[in-house]
Structures are given as structure tokens and as C-alpha cells.
Amino acid sequence: MYLKSSVQRTTAVSLYVVLVFFTPPVWLALLLAALLGVNFAVLGFNIMHEGGHQSFSRHSWINSVAGYFLNILGGNIYFWKVKHNVNHHTFTSIDGLDSDIDAQPFLRFHPNQPRLVIHRFQHIYFFVLYGISYLVWIFYDDFVKYFANKIAPHMKPMTLSVKEHIIFWTTKVLYVTAFVVVPMLMVGWLPALVGFIVMTFVCGLFISIVFQLAHVVEINHFPSEKKVVGDWALHQLSTTSNFDTSNKLLFWLLGGLNFQVEHHLFPKVSHIHYAKINALVKETCREFNIKYNEYSTMFSAMASHISYLRKMGVA
């Protein structure tokens, strides 16, 4: 884990330095900006996500440091832990409780959500919204949560400590300084702006696709109830799916998030154990005649996601 995260961090720093301080040709700069976007997502999957779940290290302080990588990437780990660890992992795919499936009014992910005319085309325009989702997250959603004192509408108001107020504003300013102000000073405002847009678009697209392939696909169940009905583990099995679990490169890049079933059942276990857990979970599902959701390739999962979006747009 430590070696892999070191490689990923070094790659990110190297890409940033080349882009900002060495002014490569336009075509190369655009390519490197896109790669930096992928790298940001990879850092999130492997370091921040694991740290946020207390699974990056056996030491809690290292997990905390790893979690704060989200702040380095422009987000806020305090908000994320409530939104993701509590809401998403408890109420997976329940409309009104799991904000990860709420992209209204632009996208319809759940049968309970109202269908609008524009949703007829959501299987076409979804990638644009996925691309801008990272920018919306760090420059809009976080501030809505901050000023509303709520992570989600159905939740009670939160009380941020002085420490969290300071961390919120300090890391937001540092992010803008590092990825907007400094590049503009070094290469000019237009190249810096274009590079920033490319980087954030690719990052948002990558993150969104990975998480949507786990939950917004045809083989998954979308509960109509506003609560978890029955056993929590069975709920996770019915609302979550894996994809392309034999792909070792994908596993390395995604921090094991192609094993979403195992992650949802054991969120505090490091992804390096998912392959072994996968065999045990499948065996148990066969023993008790429980459906196990899985796509053999990322392409087939993506095709299912697009097909599901199309169906939600017309039915």
C-alpha cells in the first residue's frame, strides 16, 4: 500500500511540475493535464478513500492523514465521511437518503424519482455532467453544505468545530492557489484555465463512472422503501455490483473499487484483501441461494449503465 501510494503521489507531483514550470507544447500539455485528472482520481481511490474508511493503515493517525488527501484535491473529508460512510454505505440506493444516486433534476437514477422530458436524452448527455461533477463538488456542493450546516436535507444540522472551520477555508484557499493562481502566474490565464478544465473534467468523469458502475446498472435492485428493509448485508448484495475483477491493472488503479460488493460488505477492510474475500462471499451466496451481482468486463458494466439510463429516461 505504502509503495503504491508513493508511486501515485510522485506521479502527481511530477505531472504538476512539468505542466506548471516547464511549459510543454500545447498537445503535450493537454495530454498531461488529462493524465493529472486521472491521477487525481487514482489518488482519491487508493489513498483518500482507504483513509476515509480507516483501511489504509493499522494506525489511525495515518488513516487521518490519508483521508485529508481529499482536502488537497479540493474536497472536504469531514463532509465526505458523513455523506459517504454514513449515508451511502448505510442507505445504499435508497432514494432521498443516498445522495450518491441523487443528480436531480438533470439525471434520473432511481424509479422513485420524477421523470422529466430531458431525461429522454440522459444516456447521451450524462458524460458531460459526470465530467463537471468534480468542479461542482468542490466549488458548489461543499459550500452548500458548509453554509446550510447540513450534509443532506434529511439530516439534522451539524456543528462544525473551530478546527473544521479553519481546515475548510484554509484547504480551499490552498487548492485554488496551487491549481489556479500559481499556474496562471506561470503560464498565463488562458492556458492555465484550459488545463484546469481538462484536468477536472477527466477527474470527474473517471470518478463518476467508477462509482456509477457499482450501483446504477440494470442487474441491481433499487428499493422503493425509504429505509433498509430486512438484513443490511442482503441489502448491500442486492444494490451493489462488481465489474472486471480479473483485471489486475484496473484493480491497481481503482484501489479495488471494481470489487464494490466486498467493499460494501467490509468497508473497513483494505482493498488488498478483496480478491480473497470475493471467493468467500461468492461461496456463501451460492450456499444460501443469494444473487451475486457482477459484470465480467468494465465494458459490459458501462453498456448496462447506459442502457439503464436510457430506460430511466422513458419509463
ZAMARGU-4260 file (C-alpha; in steps of 0.2 Angstrom, whole numbers, plus 5000, padded with zeros to 4 digits):
<rodrens>
0) 5000/5000/5000 | 5013/5012/5005 | 5024/5009/4990 | 5009/5010/4978 | 5003/5027/4986
5) 5021/5034/4985 | 5021/5030/4966 | 5005/5038/4964 | 5009/5054/4974 | 5026/5055/4964
10) 5017/5054/4948 | 5005/5068/4953 | 5019/5080/4958 | 5029/5076/4943 | 5014/5080/4931
15) 5011/5096/4941 | 5029/5102/4940 | 5031/5098/4921 | 5014/5107/4917 | 5017/5122/4928
20) 5036/5125/4927 | 5042/5118/4911 | 5028/5124/4899 | 5027/5109/4887 | 5019/5110/4869
25) 5000/5113/4869 | 4997/5095/4863 | 5008/5088/4877 | 5001/5099/4890 | 4983/5094/4886
30) 4988/5076/4887 | 4997/5078/4904 | 4983/5088/4911 | 4971/5074/4907 | 4983/5062/4915
35) 4984/5073/4930 | 4965/5071/4931 | 4966/5053/4930 | 4980/5053/4943 | 4969/5064/4955
40) 4955/5051/4954 | 4968/5037/4957 | 4974/5046/4972 | 4956/5048/4978 | 4953/5029/4976
45) 4969/5022/4983 | 4973/5035/4997 | 4959/5046/5002 | 4945/5033/5000 | 4955/5020/5010
50) 4960/5033/5024 | 4942/5039/5025 | 4936/5021/5029 | 4951/5018/5041 | 4958/5004/5030
55) 4974/5012/5023 | 4984/5008/5038 | 4983/5000/5055 | 4987/5017/5063 | 4973/5029/5065
60) 4984/5044/5063 | 4990/5038/5046 | 4972/5035/5041 | 4968/5053/5046 | 4982/5060/5035
65) 4977/5049/5020 | 4959/5055/5022 | 4965/5073/5021 | 4971/5070/5004 | 4953/5074/4999
70) 4956/5092/5005 | 4972/5093/4995 | 4961/5088/4980 | 4949/5102/4984 | 4936/5092/4994
75) 4932/5091/5012 | 4935/5074/5021 | 4923/5079/5036 | 4909/5081/5024 | 4913/5066/5014
80) 4914/5054/5029 | 4896/5058/5033 | 4889/5059/5016 | 4899/5043/5010 | 4902/5032/5025
85) 4885/5036/5034 | 4873/5040/5021 | 4879/5030/5006 | 4885/5014/5015 | 4870/5013/5026
90) 4856/5018/5014 | 4864/5012/4998 | 4852/5016/4983 | 4838/5022/4994 | 4830/5037/4985
95) 4831/5053/4997 | 4844/5045/5009 | 4858/5040/4997 | 4864/5057/4989 | 4876/5047/4978
100) 4860/5042/4967 | 4853/5060/4968 | 4858/5070/4952 | 4840/5078/4950 | 4834/5087/4940
105) 4847/5083/4927 | 4848/5064/4929 | 4836/5051/4934 | 4844/5036/4943 | 4830/5029/4953
110) 4812/5024/4948 | 4805/5034/4963 | 4812/5050/4955 | 4801/5060/4944 | 4804/5059/4925
115) 4807/5074/4915 | 4807/5077/4897 | 4826/5080/4896 | 4829/5063/4904 | 4824/5055/4887
120) 4842/5060/4882 | 4851/5057/4898 | 4860/5042/4891 | 4868/5054/4878 | 4872/5069/4889
125) 4877/5060/4905 | 4896/5061/4902 | 4896/5080/4901 | 4888/5081/4919 | 4899/5067/4925
130) 4914/5077/4919 | 4909/5093/4928 | 4904/5084/4943 | 4921/5086/4951 | 4920/5105/4949
135) 4903/5106/4956 | 4908/5095/4971 | 4922/5106/4977 | 4916/5123/4972 | 4897/5122/4975
140) 4891/5106/4984 | 4904/5109/4998 | 4899/5127/5001 | 4881/5122/5001 | 4884/5110/5015
145) 4895/5122/5024 | 4883/5137/5024 | 4867/5126/5027 | 4876/5117/5041 | 4869/5101/5033
150) 4876/5087/5024 | 4859/5082/5017 | 4842/5089/5018 | 4835/5074/5028 | 4849/5076/5041
155) 4850/5086/5057 | 4860/5102/5057 | 4879/5099/5060 | 4890/5109/5072 | 4907/5112/5065
160) 4922/5115/5077 | 4933/5129/5075 | 4946/5117/5069 | 4935/5111/5055 | 4930/5129/5050
165) 4949/5133/5049 | 4953/5117/5039 | 4938/5120/5027 | 4944/5138/5022 | 4962/5135/5023
170) 4962/5120/5011 | 4950/5128/4999 | 4962/5143/4998 | 4977/5132/4996 | 4969/5122/4982
175) 4964/5137/4972 | 4981/5144/4975 | 4990/5128/4969 | 4980/5124/4955 | 4973/5140/4948
180) 4983/5155/4954 | 5001/5148/4953 | 4998/5140/4935 | 4990/5157/4929 | 5005/5166/4935
185) 5017/5154/4927 | 5009/5150/4910 | 4996/5163/4908 | 4977/5164/4912 | 4971/5155/4897
190) 4982/5140/4896 | 4980/5138/4915 | 4961/5139/4914 | 4961/5126/4899 | 4972/5115/4908
195) 4962/5116/4924 | 4946/5112/4915 | 4953/5097/4906 | 4961/5090/4922 | 4945/5092/4932
200) 4933/5086/4918 | 4943/5070/4916 | 4944/5068/4935 | 4926/5070/4937 | 4922/5058/4923
205) 4933/5045/4929 | 4927/5046/4947 | 4908/5046/4942 | 4909/5031/4930 | 4918/5020/4943
210) 4905/5023/4956 | 4890/5023/4945 | 4895/5006/4938 | 4894/4999/4956 | 4876/5005/4959
215) 4867/5012/4943 | 4866/4997/4932 | 4852/4985/4926 | 4856/4970/4937 | 4855/4980/4954
220) 4840/4982/4965 | 4833/5000/4968 | 4822/4999/4984 | 4806/5008/4984 | 4805/5009/5003
225) 4813/5024/5012 | 4823/5013/5024 | 4833/4997/5024 | 4821/4983/5024 | 4827/4966/5031
230) 4845/4962/5033 | 4858/4975/5030 | 4871/4963/5021 | 4857/4957/5009 | 4853/4975/5005
235) 4871/4978/5001 | 4872/4962/4990 | 4856/4967/4980 | 4861/4986/4977 | 4879/4984/4973
240) 4889/4975/4959 | 4906/4971/4954 | 4915/4973/4937 | 4930/4966/4928 | 4938/4959/4944
245) 4951/4949/4935 | 4959/4965/4928 | 4974/4967/4939 | 4978/4984/4931 | 4961/4991/4934
250) 4962/4984/4952 | 4978/4993/4955 | 4971/5010/4948 | 4954/5009/4957 | 4961/5004/4974
255) 4950/4988/4972 | 4934/4998/4969 | 4929/4986/4955 | 4926/4974/4970 | 4912/4985/4976
260) 4902/4971/4983 | 4916/4966/4995 | 4919/4984/4999 | 4901/4987/5004 | 4901/4972/5015
265) 4918/4975/5023 | 4921/4994/5021 | 4934/4995/5034 | 4945/4981/5026 | 4959/4986/5014
270) 4956/4983/4996 | 4972/4972/4995 | 4961/4958/5003 | 4946/4959/4992 | 4951/4945/4980
275) 4951/4933/4994 | 4935/4939/5002 | 4927/4939/4985 | 4929/4920/4984 | 4921/4918/5001
280) 4907/4929/4998 | 4903/4920/4982 | 4903/4903/4990 | 4892/4910/5004 | 4879/4917/4991
285) 4879/4900/4982 | 4876/4891/4998 | 4861/4902/5003 | 4855/4904/4985 | 4858/4923/4986
290) 4860/4933/4970 | 4878/4940/4967 | 4879/4955/4955 | 4894/4955/4944 | 4899/4960/4926
295) 4914/4951/4918 | 4921/4967/4910 | 4921/4986/4913 | 4914/4987/4895 | 4899/4977/4899
300) 4896/4986/4915 | 4897/5003/4906 | 4885/4996/4892 | 4872/4991/4906 | 4874/5008/4914
305) 4870/5017/4898 | 4855/5005/4895 | 4849/5009/4912 | 4850/5027/4909 | 4840/5025/4893
310) 4826/5015/4902 | 4825/5028/4916 | 4823/5042/4903 | 4807/5034/4895 | 4799/5023/4909
</rodrens>
